[in-house]
Amino acid sequence: MMNSRRKFIRKALATPLLLPLLGEDLFFKSLFPDSDIKIALQCVSLANKIFSGKMSILDFPKMVREDFNIGAAEYWNVPLIEKRKDPNFIKEIINKTNDFGLKNTIMLVDLYDLQTKKTKNICDSDKKIRDQAIEEYKEWIDIAKNIGCDSIRVGLWSKSMNGGEVKKISQEGLNKLLEYSSSINISILIENHGGLSADGSWLVNLIKSINHPYLGTLPDFGTSNFCIERYPLSQNVFDYNGKCINQYDKYKGVEQMLPFAKGISAKSINFDKNGEELNTDFGRMISLIKSYNFKGFISIEYEGAFSGYLDNYDGILATKRLIEKYL
């Protein structure tokens, strides 16, 4: 893998066209980072292209390295669902990861049924669904391990607003997953992803109650991610159309999650003329992250292409420049 990295560094240094695009300081900083905080790219940033058939998830490793000069890739399980049992498909991801000298970090896992459009999770009120979710998560833990990830992200979205009840059910499910994942050195991360998981105090209380070295958080900058309750309540965790009637302060939430963070999701949507993100103060967020001596990856999760803002390529680059500006 080191040989692959050296090849790409030599190639980049021989490509002066990249310097005007990034600026010399940012270009060399991205090649030779002196920070404990490094940048990854989440494939959700390219989801509209993947699902429209304009690119394959197998194109992702090459794009991460060659198009964006990033050394780490973060995956989402949904584009892998249909071929997840094909050993040749998994082997191809591994080969391309090695070919382009990448580090795979986290796999976001949503137990999403492509046909019914419904999701499962480990804090469902139905024990049968909870048990199914645990077994399905185990399958994704194995896949994440096989492609070289360190962690998976699980969801704790629940229709219930009874914090004590959801906490108890979540403890049971997380402990079962941790027993399995820790045996192969895979961490379980909880992201603020709506519902009670958007309540930083509730989430931190849950993490502390389990107190496991392989359990952590994945703070996400998204405003919608910190919405505890919507009206009308949807059955679909991905449905953000309902009005948020209980919004948690995102800066407070990220700060609460940081002591347990094993990754950061830098969500971006739209930018002003100066390159600042309109929904999140990146300077404030990254200052918080640095103040907690976070060591690991901040992953670019650009979602503006879905809403007609910058295209995927420009949006990813804009987010990358903004992160580098404040690191």
DOLUM-312240 format. One line per 3 residues: for each residue x, y, z of C-alpha. Coordinates in steps of 0.05 Angstrom, whole numbers, plus 32768, in hexadecimal, padded with zeros to 4 digits. Layout:
N
X/Y/Z ~ ...
***
This chain:
327
8000/8000/8000 ~ 803A/8030/800F ~ 8054/8025/7FC8
800F/803A/7FAE ~ 8010/8079/7FD8 ~ 8056/808B/7FBF
8040/8082/7F77 ~ 8005/80B1/7F81 ~ 8030/80E5/7FA4
8062/80E4/7F6B ~ 8029/80EA/7F39 ~ 800A/8124/7F5E
804C/8149/7F63 ~ 8054/8141/7F18 ~ 800F/8160/7F0C
8016/81AC/7F12 ~ 7FCF/81B5/7EFA ~ 7FB8/81A2/7F40
7FDC/81DC/7F61 ~ 7FB0/8214/7F46 ~ 7F71/81ED/7F5A
7F84/81E1/7FA2 ~ 7FB8/8215/7FB0 ~ 8000/8201/7FBF
7FF9/8201/800B ~ 7FBA/81D6/800C ~ 7FD6/81A8/7FD6
8015/8197/7FFE ~ 7FEF/8196/803F ~ 7FC0/8161/8023
7FFC/8137/800B ~ 8024/813D/804B ~ 7FF3/814A/8083
8014/815B/80C6 ~ 7FD2/8158/80EC ~ 7FB6/811F/8113
7F75/812F/80EF ~ 7F71/8116/80A8 ~ 7F3B/8119/8072
7F12/80E0/8056 ~ 7EDB/80E0/8021 ~ 7E97/80C0/802F
7E78/809F/7FF1 ~ 7E35/80BE/8004 ~ 7E52/80FC/7FE3
7E4A/80D8/7FA1 ~ 7E09/80B4/7FB0 ~ 7DDF/80D5/7F79
7E12/80C0/7F45 ~ 7E16/8079/7F60 ~ 7DCA/806F/7F63
7DC0/808E/7F1E ~ 7DF2/805D/7F00 ~ 7E23/8094/7EEC
7E59/8072/7F16 ~ 7E65/8031/7F3B ~ 7E7A/802C/7F83
7EB7/8008/7F66 ~ 7ECB/804B/7F47 ~ 7ECD/806B/7F8C
7F14/8059/7FA1 ~ 7F32/8077/7F61 ~ 7F09/80B6/7F68
7F1E/80BF/7FB1 ~ 7F67/80BE/7F9F ~ 7F6B/80D9/7F58
7F33/810C/7F57 ~ 7F39/8127/7F9E ~ 7F7F/8114/7FB5
7F62/80F6/7FF5 ~ 7F82/80BA/8017 ~ 7F47/809C/803D
7F03/8082/8027 ~ 7EC4/807B/8050 ~ 7E8D/804C/8038
7E42/8048/803C ~ 7E24/8002/8039 ~ 7DE7/8012/800E
7E0D/8013/7FCA ~ 7E2B/7FCF/7FDE ~ 7DEA/7FAC/7FF1
7DDA/7F88/7FB0 ~ 7E21/7F6B/7FA7 ~ 7E35/7F63/7FEF
7E35/7F17/7FEC ~ 7E60/7F15/7FAD ~ 7EA8/7F06/7FC3
7EC4/7F21/7F81 ~ 7EA1/7F64/7F8D ~ 7EBF/7F6A/7FD3
7F03/7F54/7FB9 ~ 7EFF/7F8A/7F84 ~ 7EF4/7FBF/7FB9
7F30/7FA5/7FDF ~ 7F5B/7FA4/7FA1 ~ 7F48/7FEB/7F8D
7F54/8003/7FD4 ~ 7F9B/7FE7/7FD1 ~ 7FA7/7FFF/7F89
7F98/8047/7F9C ~ 7FBB/8045/7FDF ~ 7F7E/8055/8009
7F6B/804B/8051 ~ 7F22/8035/805A ~ 7F06/8052/809A
7EBC/804B/80AC ~ 7E81/8029/808B ~ 7E3F/804C/8097
7E0B/8014/809D ~ 7DC1/801F/8092 ~ 7D97/7FE0/8092
7D6F/7FF8/8058 ~ 7D41/7FCC/802E ~ 7D47/7FE2/7FE5
7D02/7FC6/7FD6 ~ 7CD8/7FDB/8012 ~ 7D00/801B/8020
7CFD/800A/806A ~ 7D35/8006/809B ~ 7D46/7FDA/80D6
7D6C/7FED/8114 ~ 7D80/7FD1/8158 ~ 7D52/7FFE/8180
7D11/7FEB/815D ~ 7CD7/7FDD/818C ~ 7CCE/7F9A/816A
7CFF/7F67/8186 ~ 7CFC/7F3D/8147 ~ 7D13/7F78/811D
7D49/7F88/8150 ~ 7D64/7F41/814C ~ 7D63/7F44/8100
7D88/7F86/8102 ~ 7DBF/7F6A/812E ~ 7DCB/7F30/80FE
7DCC/7F5E/80C2 ~ 7DFC/7F8E/80E4 ~ 7E2B/7F53/80F1
7E2D/7F45/80A6 ~ 7E42/7F8D/8099 ~ 7E75/7F8A/80D1
7E96/7F51/80AC ~ 7E94/7F76/8069 ~ 7EB1/7FB5/8089
7EE9/7F8C/80A7 ~ 7EF7/7F6A/8064 ~ 7EFF/7FAC/803E
7F2C/7FC9/8075 ~ 7EFE/7FF7/809C ~ 7F08/8003/80E6
7EBF/8011/80F8 ~ 7E77/800E/80E4 ~ 7E42/8042/80F3
7DFF/8027/810D ~ 7DBD/804C/8113 ~ 7D94/8056/8152
7D59/807A/8132 ~ 7D19/8069/8155 ~ 7CD0/807F/8150
7CCD/807D/819C ~ 7CDD/80BC/81C3 ~ 7CE3/8095/8205
7D2C/809F/8214 ~ 7D31/806B/824B ~ 7D10/8035/8220
7D3B/8043/81E3 ~ 7D79/8045/820D ~ 7D6C/8001/822B
7D5E/7FE1/81E8 ~ 7D9B/8003/81C9 ~ 7DC8/7FEA/8201
7DB2/7FA3/81F3 ~ 7DBD/7FA7/81A9 ~ 7DFF/7FCD/81AD
7E1C/7F9C/81DF ~ 7E0C/7F62/81B1 ~ 7E2C/7F85/8176
7E69/7F99/819E ~ 7E74/7F52/81B5 ~ 7E78/7F3E/816B
7E9C/7F7B/814F ~ 7ED2/7F81/8184 ~ 7EE8/7F39/8177
7EFF/7F51/8132 ~ 7F15/7F97/8147 ~ 7EDB/7FBD/8128
7EBE/7FF8/814D ~ 7E74/8009/8150 ~ 7E65/8053/8146
7E24/8078/8154 ~ 7E15/80B5/812A ~ 7DE4/80EC/813B
7DB1/80D5/8108 ~ 7D6E/80F1/811F ~ 7D40/80DB/8158
7D60/80D2/819C ~ 7DA4/80C8/817D ~ 7DA1/8112/816B
7D9E/8123/81B5 ~ 7DE7/812A/81C9 ~ 7DD9/8122/8213
7DB1/80E2/8208 ~ 7DE4/80C5/81D9 ~ 7E20/80D3/8207
7DFA/80B5/8241 ~ 7DEF/8076/8218 ~ 7E39/8072/8204
7E50/807A/824C ~ 7E1E/8046/8265 ~ 7E3D/8011/8237
7E85/8029/8241 ~ 7EA6/7FFD/820B ~ 7EE8/800E/81E8
7ECB/7FF9/81A5 ~ 7E8E/8027/81AB ~ 7E92/806F/8195
7E6F/80A8/8172 ~ 7E6F/80C5/812C ~ 7E5C/810F/8133
7E3A/8129/80F4 ~ 7E36/8174/80E5 ~ 7DF1/816E/80C5
7DBA/8199/80E2 ~ 7D86/8164/80CF ~ 7DB0/8130/80F3
7DA4/8156/8133 ~ 7D59/8158/812B ~ 7D3B/812F/8165
7CF3/8131/814E ~ 7CCD/8141/810E ~ 7C85/814B/80FD
7C67/8125/80DC ~ 7C92/80EA/80F2 ~ 7CA8/80C0/80B7
7CB3/8075/80B7 ~ 7CF3/8080/808E ~ 7D32/8097/80B1
7D49/80B8/8070 ~ 7D0A/80E4/806B ~ 7D1B/812B/8080
7CDC/814B/8063 ~ 7CB9/8152/80A5 ~ 7CC1/8193/80CC
7CF4/818E/8105 ~ 7CD0/819E/8146 ~ 7D09/818D/8175
7D4D/81A4/815B ~ 7D8C/8196/8184 ~ 7DC5/81C8/8181
7DF7/81A9/8152 ~ 7E35/81CB/8170 ~ 7E22/81B4/81B6
7E13/816E/819B ~ 7E55/8167/8176 ~ 7E7B/817F/81B3
7E58/814C/81E0 ~ 7E68/8114/81AF ~ 7EB1/8126/81A3
7ED0/8103/81E0 ~ 7EB5/80C1/81C3 ~ 7EC0/80D0/8179
7EE3/809F/814C ~ 7ED3/80C6/810D ~ 7EB3/8107/80F6
7E80/8112/80BF ~ 7E89/8157/80A0 ~ 7E46/815E/807E
7E40/8197/804B ~ 7E08/81AE/801D ~ 7E12/81F5/8003
7E47/822B/8005 ~ 7E4A/8277/8002 ~ 7E76/829F/7FD2
7EB0/829A/8004 ~ 7EAD/824F/8006 ~ 7E8E/824B/804C
7E58/8216/8058 ~ 7E14/8238/8062 ~ 7DF8/8206/8093
7E34/81F9/80C1 ~ 7E6C/8225/80DB ~ 7EA6/81F8/80C7
7ED8/8224/80EB ~ 7EB2/821C/812C ~ 7EA8/81D1/8123
7EF1/81C3/8113 ~ 7F08/81EF/814C ~ 7EDD/81C4/817A
7EFA/8185/815C ~ 7F42/819C/8165 ~ 7F34/81B3/81AC
7F23/816B/81BF ~ 7F64/8151/819F ~ 7F3E/8125/8170
7F6B/80F7/8148 ~ 7F4D/80D5/810B ~ 7F27/80E5/80CC
7EF7/811C/80BA ~ 7ECD/8101/8081 ~ 7EB0/812D/804A
7E66/8120/8042 ~ 7E4D/814F/800D ~ 7E02/814B/8001
7DF4/818A/7FD9 ~ 7DF2/8168/7F95 ~ 7DAF/8149/7FA9
7D92/8190/7FB0 ~ 7DAF/81AF/7F71 ~ 7DE9/81D5/7F91
7E31/81C7/7F7C ~ 7E3C/8186/7F56 ~ 7E5D/814C/7F7B
7EA3/815C/7F64 ~ 7EA1/81A7/7F75 ~ 7E7B/819B/7FB6
7EAE/8168/7FCF ~ 7EE8/8196/7FBD ~ 7EC6/81D1/7FDF
7EBD/81A8/801F ~ 7F05/818F/801C ~ 7F20/81D6/8015
7EF5/81EE/804F ~ 7F0E/81B6/807D ~ 7F56/81C3/8069
7F4C/820E/8076 ~ 7F3C/8202/80BF ~ 7F67/81C6/80D0
***
